[in-house]
Amino acid sequence: MKKINISALLVVLLTLAGACTKDFDKMNVDPNSPTSISPQYLLPYALETSIDRYWGVRTRFERLNLDGAMCWMQYLTRNIYSNEGDNYEVSVGFYNNNWRAFFNDSQVNYQRIINLAGPGGKFENANYEGVALVMRSWVFSLLTDVYGPIPYTESLKGTTDTPNYVPAYDSMDKVYAGLLNDLKVANEKLSTTGPAIAGDILYNGNILRWKRFANSLRLRLANRQAVKKPAESKAIMAEILGDPVKYPIFTSNADNASLVNSTVLPSNNEWHQVMIQDGRTDWNISSTLADKLNALGDTRITVYANPNKDGKYLGHPNGLPDAVATTFLGTSSVLGNYFTQATAPSVIMTFAELNLILAEAAVDGDITGNAQTFFERGITASFDQYGLKVPDGYLTRIGTVTKEKVMEQKWIALFGQAIEAWTEYRRTGLPVLPAKDPRAVFANDGVLPTRLKYPNSEYSLNEVKLKEGIGLLGGADDMKSKLWWVEK
């Protein structure tokens, strides 16, 4: 559980990292001469800051998941301040500060652990190294899926013996190749008979579950690139699924990569901090989500939302101007209490998502296995995640598995993990979202954002390499250029 004195640790770490917190060229760490603080203290800080940044982050104008993706994927909508993400308008802090935080608070510290715990390191321990490699891979996958081409192979070499303050950008396919390989290496380094680790606030030192996460994440990335690299992706998935002893994957919701938050600040659920501690009531449930779940008789709506004063689960459309959106305050449901508790988990990946990935791969012919079985197992796991039973007749109403049904159920199951849902929607164009309300007013030429712009710091500190990266993107540095894994 997330019960550590993060405040005290933060002071120590920020003091140590003081020279690498302002700008990107100063964010890079010397991989040959890391600080002497041990991995057991670096790990909880890196885990908490990276997962909090992904899940919510308390700071206004840079909440990528809550203000951006949760609205873009029409889980939530705004009843005021629609220009803070809901209408596709974002602040400079959105793309500047998420880049900075993921590289600085996450990658720098995961890299420190890798160097300290790796062969010949001061605190040599292959399990620490493997854990940090898994998490570094997860964060790099977020960065490339949000921005496109990124500094990857040269990104953490700012103050080595041959310093590089202007790291080159790697294409997304190269980043994916590196991440898929790194996750395989991580699985090999992680050993259930190896040395114990401390400070693990995600899995409490359970190395088998870290191995399951590493391989499940590898399946996510292999499936995501399958249309672009079919032979390679099929081989990776066959390798993992063909040897469950060597490559274990999630087997139940107990394996979910899910950070359990605490009642002690600052280790609360970030959404609790925003909506309860800060008293923000800016969000309602989107009518897209409410209408779909009501039509399906899907009881997950009782967890995702609170009923309105009439006992109904209703929402309102996205992108409405404030004067129109506020008229729905008396009828639109708000976010469910489950998600605003201080102890509500911050979720990275679930057993439900894994099975829906396998269902899609089976439908696409990328793996052998029964797509219907994976599909129904994924749906059941999603209900079970919230202590619910699949309603009688639900699976019959859903019917025979198709790609469209898989992606719709994945969208429902990914509630809360909206960055993932956004990525899957950008990749497949599914589920099909309803036509925009005629009263809605959208920025970005009405285009649901396809990526975030690169931060201003890259234009001022790394412009030459940035321009090369934009060339790899294949479009303008805006929120309309499509990323590499797009299927259509």
N, C-alpha and C positions, 0 to 999 in steps of 0.2 A: 504494500500500500504506500501511498504517497505521504509518508509521515517522516519528513526530514526537516532539519532546520535550514530551509532553502535561503532564508534571508541572510543568515550568517555566511553560508557558503557562497552566496552571490557576491558579497563584499570581497571575499578572498579571490574569487575567480575574476571579477572585473578588475581588481587591482593587478592581478597577474596578466590579464589580457588588455590592460589599459592602452597599450600601444597598437592594438589591433581592433579597436571598436569604432573608429570614426569613419574611415573610408575603406574602400575595397582593397587598395594596395596595402593598407595597414592591417587588414583583417587576416592576412595570410600568416600562417604559423611556420616556424622552422621545424620541419619534420625530423631533422637530425639532432636538434638540441631542444626538446620540449621541456616544459617546466617540470619540477620534481614533485609536484603534487600527485598523489597516487590515483589510479583509476577508480578506486572505490568512492572517491570524492568528486571526481570529474563526471562519472557516469550519471548519478542522480540529477545533477544540474543539467547536463546535456539532454537527458531524457525529458525532464520536465519542461525545459524551455522550448525544445523542438516540438513536442506534442501539444503544448499549450498554444504555440504559434499556429500550428496546423488546425487545432480544434476551434479556437475562438479568439484569443488575445483580447484583453480588456480595453486596449487603446482604441479610441474612436478614429475613424477615417482610414483604418488599415486592417479591418477584420475581414480577411479574404473569405473565410468559410461562412461566417455568420451574415455579414452584410452583402457579400458578393454571391458566392455559389449557392447559398441557401435560398436566395431570392431568384437567381438566374435559373435554377432548376425547379422553381415554383413549389418549393416546400413551404417557404414563408413569403410574406409580402409586407410592405411597410404601410403603416397608417399615417405616417408623417416622415419628412425627410427622405422622400423617395429618391432624391438625387444622391444619396449615400449608398449607391449600388443597385437598388431595385430597378431604376430606370436606365441601367447600364452606364451611368456616370460614376466615375471613381476619382478619388483625390490622388495627388502626387504621392502621398504617403502609402497608398495602396501598393504601388509597384516599387517604390524606393525601399520602404521599410521591411517588406516581406523578403525581398532579396537580401538586404543587409542582415536581418535576423537569422534567416536560414543558413547563410554562409558563416556568419560570425558566431552566434550563440550555439549553433548546432555543429556544423562541419568542422570548425576549428577544434572544438573539444573532442569530437569523435576521432579526429585525426590524431590528436594528442594521445588519446587512449591507445590507438593502434600502434603508435610509435613507442609508447612506454611499455606496452604489454607484449609487443611483437618480439621475434627472435633477437636476443642481445639487448633488449630494452631493460631499463632499470627495474621494472616490475613485471618481468616476463610471465605471461599467463595467457595461453591460447584462447581460453574462454572469454576473457575480457576483450581480446583482439577480435574474436568472432562476433561477439555482441555488437561492438562498435562498428564493425564492417557491415553488419546487417542494417543498423540504424543509419550509417552514412549512406548506404545504398538507397534506403527508403527516402531520405531527404533529397538526395540527388534526383530520384525519380520524381519527387514533387516539383523540384526546380525546373527540370526539363519539360515536364508536362504542363507547367504553368507559363513558362517563358519561351520555350523552344530550344534552339542551340544555346549552350552555356559553357563557361569555362569548366572543364572537367579534369582532363589529364594534367593540366598545369595549374589548377585552381588553388592548391594549397602549398605553393612553393615560393612564397613571397620573400622569405628571409633565410633561404638556404645558403650554403657556401657559394652557390651561383644563383643569386636571387633573381626572381622573375616577377616584377611588379605589374606586368602587362600580360596576363595569361591569355593564351589563344582560346578561341571558342571551338567546341567540338559539335559536329552535327548530331542530331538526336539519335540517328541509327548507331553512331559510334558510342554515344553515352549508354544507350540501351545494351549494346554488346558488352561494354565494360561492367555494367551493373549485373547483368545475368551471369557473367563470369565471377564477379566478386561475391555474389550470393552463393554460388557453388563452392567457392573457396571458404566462405564463412561456415557453410555446413560441414566442410571437412575439418575445420579448426575446432569447431564446437564439439566437445566430448563430454558425455555423461559420466565418464570415469576420470575426467580431468580435474584440475584444481578448482576449488570453489571460488565464487565471486561474491562481493558485497556491494551494497549500494544499488542493487537492481530493483528499482521501484516499479518495473513493468511485469516481470515474471518471478520476482523474489528468488532469483538464483536458479530457477528450474531450467537447466540447459536443454533438456529434451523439447520443452516448449519453444525455446529460442530456435532450435533446429526446425521445428514444425513451421514457425513463422518464416524463417529464411526460405524454405522450399515453397511455402504457399505464396509468398511474395514473388518468388521467381516464376511461379505459374501465372500470377497476375500479369507480370511484365511480358512473358512469352506470349500469352494470349493477346495482349494489347498490340503487339507488333506482328501478329500472325499473318495479316493480309499483306504486309510489306516484306516479311521474311518467312514465308510459309514452311520451307524445308527446315530451316534452323529452329523455328518455333515448335514444329511437330517433334523434332528430335529431342528438344529440351523437355517437352511435356512427356514424351514416351520414356525418357530416362528417369524422370522423377516418379511417374506413376508405375513404372515397371519394377521399381525396387523400393518398396515402402520402408524397409529396414534401414537402408543407407540414406534414403531421402524421405524421412517422415513428413507428413503434412497434417494440418488440422484434422482432428477426429471428432471434435464436439465443440460446443460453445465454451467449454472450460479452457480451450486453447486460444481463444480470441486475444488478439493484441489490443488490449484495452487497459488504459491507465486508470486505476482506481483513485479517485481524488479524495481529499479529506476535508474535515470541517475546520482545519487550521489554516489560516492565511499564511502565505499566498498560495497554498496548495489546494485551493477550492477549484471546483469546476468553473472554467472561465465564463460560461453562460450564466452561472449563478452570480458571479461578480458583476456582470453587466446588468442583468435584469432584476436581481433581488437587492444586492448591496448598493448598486448605483441607481436603482429604481427606474430603469429605462423600460418603457412600455410601448416601444415604437413598432413592434412586430405583431402580425396576426398570421394565421394559417392561410396559405394560398388556396383559392377556390379550386385550382387545378388538382391539388392533392386531396382536398376534402371531397370534391365531387367524384374522383376516381375511387377512393376507398369506400365512400358511401355506396356507390354503384356496385362494387364488388362484395359488399357486406363484409368488409375487411376490418376486423376489430383492432388492428394496430392503430387505427385512428384514435382509439381511447387512450393510447399512450402518447402518441405524437401530439395530441391536442387536448385542451380542456373544452367541455361543452359550453355553449353560450347560455345566456340566462333562461332560454327556453329548453335547455337540455339537448340542443342539437349541435352537431359538428359541421360548421359552415365556415367558409372563408370568403375572401374577395380577390379580385384580379390583381395581377402585378402591374407596376408601372403607372398607377393612377396618380394624378397630381394631388398634392396634399389636401386641397379643398374638397376633392371628391373622396379620397381615401378615408378621411376622418368621419365621413357619414356612415361608415360601416362599423364604427367602434361598438355600437350597441348589439351588433349581430354576428360579427366575425369571432371565431374561436381564437384563443391565444395558445402559445406553445404549451405543451403538456407539462405538468409538474415534475414528471420524471426527469426531464431535461434541465430543469432549473434548480434542482437540489444541489447543495454544496458538494455532495459526494457522488453525483452522477459521473459515470465514467467518460473518459475521452477516448474514442474508439478509432483505431488505425485500420484493422482488418478483422473480419469475422469468418466463422465457419459457414455462415449463410452465403457470404460473398464468394468464398472459395467454391462452393457447390454450384453456384450460378455461373461462375467462370467455367467450370467443367461442363456444365450443361451447354453453354454457348459453344465451347470447343467441340463437344460431341455433335451438336447440330451442324457445325461448320465442317465436320469431317476431319478435324485436327487430332482427335484422340478416339480410341475405341471406348466402348462403354455405352450404357443406356442413358440417353439424354433425358428421358422422362424421369428416370430415377434420380439423377442429379438435380433436376429441376424441382421435383417435389421435396427432395431432401433440403434443398436450399430454402424453399418457402417455409417448411416446417421449422428449420433452424432459426429463421428470422422471427417467427412467432415465439418460439421457445426462448429466444434471447431476452424477451420482455415478460417471461412468465405466462405467456398466453398459449392457448391451444388453437390449432387450426379449426375454424368454424366448420360445423357439419356441412358437407356439400361444397365447400370452398374449392377444393382441388378439382372436383367434377365440373364446377362452373368455369374454372380456368381452362380446363381441357387439355388437348394434346399440345405438347411443347413445340414452339417455333422460336426463331430468333427474336421476333418482335415481343413475344410473351416473356422470354428470358430477360430481355433488356427492361421491360416494364417492371417485372418483379425485382430486378436488381435495383432499379430506381427507387422502388418502395422500400426495399431492405436497406438501402444506403442512406436513409433519412438520418441527418446529423453529420454524415460523412459526405457533405455536399461537394467538396473538392473532387472526390472520386467520382461522384455521380456526374459532375460537370465534365470531367475528362471522358467518361464513357459516352456521354451524349455527344461531345465534340467528335469522338472517334466514329460513332455509328449513326448519329442522327436519330437515335432512339432513346426513350420512347418519343412518339410523335406528340408534341405539345400542342395545346389548343391555340386557335387564332387569337391574336392580341385583342384585348378589349378596345373598342373604338374610342373610348375616352382616355386611353393610356397615351403617354407621351414619352418616347424613348430617345436617349442619346445614342451615340455610336452608329448613326444612320439607321437605327432600328435593328442592328445586327446584334444578336446575343453574343457577348464577348467570346472570342476564340482563344485568347491568350492575354497576358499582361504585357505592357510595354517594358522595355529595359529601363533600369533606374538611371536617373540623371548622373549619378556618380560614375557610371561607366562611360558616359559621354565626356566627362571632364578628366577622367583618369586613365581610360583605356580605349580611347576613341578608335584608333586604327584597328585593333583586334575586334572591337565591337562591330565596326562596319563589315569586317569579314564575317562575323557571326550573323549579321542581318542578311548578308549574301547567302549564307547557308539556310537561312529561314525561307528564302524564296519569295518573300513579300515584304511589305513595308513594316516598320516597327510601330504597329498599331494594334488595336484589339479586334481586327478583322482578318488578319492573315491566318491561314489554316496550318496546323502542325503536321508533322511527318506521318503520324499513324492514322490520319483520317482515311476512312475506307471509301468515301464517295467524293 
